[in-house]
Structures are given as C-alpha cells and as structure tokens.
Amino acid sequence: MRNLNRVTGALFATAAFAASGAYNASAQDMGACLITKTDTNPFFVKMKEGASAAASEAGIELATYAGKYDGDVETQVAAVETCIASGAKGILITPTDSRALVPIITQARDNGVLVIALDTQFEPADAADATFATDNFKAGEMIGEWAKARMGDDAANAKIALLNLNASEVSVDYQRNNGFLKGFGIDIKDPTDIGDEDDPRIVGNDVTDGSPDGGRRAMENLLQVNPDINLVYTINEPAAAGAYEALKAAGKEEGVTIVSVDGGCPGVKDIEAGVIGATSMQFPLLMASKGIEAIKAFAEGGAKPENSPGLDFFNTGVELVTDQPVDGLPSITSEEGLKKCWG
C-alpha cells in the first residue's frame, strides 16, 4: 500500500517560504524553530502554544512554520532550509513524512543544528538527535484491547473500518494502526506497513489526512464496501468526528463503536457524548516544552536529550479515556479527561 514517490531534496527556495506566524526572525535573533504538519489541527495548535510559552520563559526567540496540509513535504523542507540559513540553534519538527525529510534533517544536523522530532519519529529514529513522543504503538494497542473487551464474543464477528492518515504511511500512522490491530487480536504482518493483513474482519483501509472532511469521505467509501461496519479505528479525533458524521448521515451511528487517539478536549467531549467509545490521550504541551528545554541545554552546553529506558525516543506518556471501562485495562473517565486534556 505504501506510496514510494518521495521527495528527497530541497524543493523550494527559502525565499519563497513564509512563516505561519507573524514573527519574522532575522539570522541574528532567531533561536529556534517549530515546524508542524499543519496549523489547523488542534493538536498542533496546542503544541505551538506550548512551545511558544516555553520559549518565552526560556528567553529563546521562536519562529513557527507549518505545512499547508498533512503530507506537505515541500513546505517542511523549505522551512528547515530557512531555519538553517537563519542560524537557529534547534529545530522542533513533527515530520509530515518520516522518510522523505531525512536528507534535509541530516543537512541541518551537519550544520550544527539540534533536531528534535515531536509526536512522529523519523525513519530511522536516529536521523534526529532525539524524539519526544507518545508511544504510538501502545496508544493504538490500548484502544484495540478496549474494543475487543467491549465487544466480547462479538469481536469474532467484527466488521472493522481502518481510517488512517495518508498514503505515505509515516511512522505514527502504521504504529497506531498496527497497535490497534494487535490489541484487538488481529495478526499483523509487516509492523511497518498498513493494509497487508488477511483477517476477514477487516473491511478495508482508507486515508483521512487527519481531518474531519477526510474522515467523512473515508467512512463513506468504506460503507460502500460494507454497510454493516460495527467498529471504526481512526488515526485521530478530527477524523473520528468526520467518520461519525458519515455514519449519522447514513443512519448507522447506532451500534458502531469508534476508537481514536489524541485526547484533545473536543475528543474527550465526544467521549462524554457517546460519539467516540475510547481514545488514547497524548500530551503535546509536554512534548513541546521538553523540546524547548533540550534546545536551551544544547545551546548553553552542548548536551543532548536521552531516550527513555529501552526505547529509541523519550516517552511523554499516554492514558486511555473512556466512560465504559473494562476489567484489567486502566482508564480515566471523560470527566477526569476534561481536567487533563490539552485543548
């Protein structure tokens, strides 16, 4: 299923690139950069807020950039070029393609820039100096285990729709997808691929770009394949919201369980409303603040972050949120989740 047409070099001149925020940094005063996949997804909006607050407190000038859509490699390449040229000490980036961006990230590091991936690991992971992220496989596994336990004996007759990110199959995409499948008890073939399973319970995979519109389109497509879908996995909560709208429009919202990953306040409210059955909560503010701390430490003394024990990234944690708890699987309620969600 993987799309092999990848961008491997600098595709845009830096002069053509515009920062997503109002700050226009010069080579003398830019201390660090934050480059997110988009500036519309609430997850990345909150990450930007967290990074900006941490940078202000640390006395670091922060320039922020974002792709035009999830999968916009060209804009992220141009942003990295701009950050290198400006003399940035560090770059925080949520890579929109975990493989295609490796050459430009290598170039940044060769120029003495500390590069930290947030949320999505590069492939290989050591292409960056460090990664601060959720254990995305575990996040998927948790909602898969929950769904299997909730369905009980009916899990053997599940009809599953898998709503993923995009055709590039970046690390966060296949990790969550395959984690969900493992948690549900489905044999995964290649753990770095999506769509190679042969379990008859899987109706199909489609892509959403992590957006409500994409989630709606993907759900509509898969309902055409099988109108009796009763379990929906989604890459994130915006896609889950779109999937629910498609189910509702088709008169099929009853009896269908949706699970997701994010833990944003809108998603937790969807747990409360019964739109989403369970979600795995991430902590983007922690990712961003840890990233800024690491850039400051590197700029002041050359120290680089260390990974969590036994992992090739720094684990920022994950919690299961549901109002339908199951035995043996720790979780918090939507009421508790609303006190911890990131906005």
QUIQUIVEN-V191809 format. One record per run of one state. SS is the DSSP state (helix for helix, strand for strand, loop for the rest). FROM is the first residue (numbers start at 1). TO is the last residue. If there is no record, write none. Layout:
# QUIQUIVEN-V191809
SS:FROM:TO + SS:FROM:TO
This chain:
# QUIQUIVEN-V191809
loop:1:13 + helix:14:16 + loop:17:31 + strand:32:36 + loop:37:41 + helix:42:58 + loop:59:61 + strand:62:66 + loop:67:72 + helix:73:86 + loop:87:89 + strand:90:93 + loop:94:101 + helix:102:110 + loop:111:113 + strand:114:118 + loop:119:124 + helix:125:127 + loop:128:129 + strand:130:133 + loop:134:135 + helix:136:157 + loop:158:159 + strand:160:164 + loop:165:170 + helix:171:184 + loop:185:201 + strand:202:207 + loop:208:211 + helix:212:225 + loop:226:230 + strand:231:234 + loop:235:236 + helix:237:249 + loop:250:256 + strand:257:262 + loop:263:264 + helix:265:272 + loop:273:277 + strand:278:281 + loop:282:283 + helix:284:301 + loop:302:313 + strand:314:315 + loop:316:318 + strand:319:322 + loop:323:331 + strand:332:332 + loop:333:333 + helix:334:338 + loop:339:343
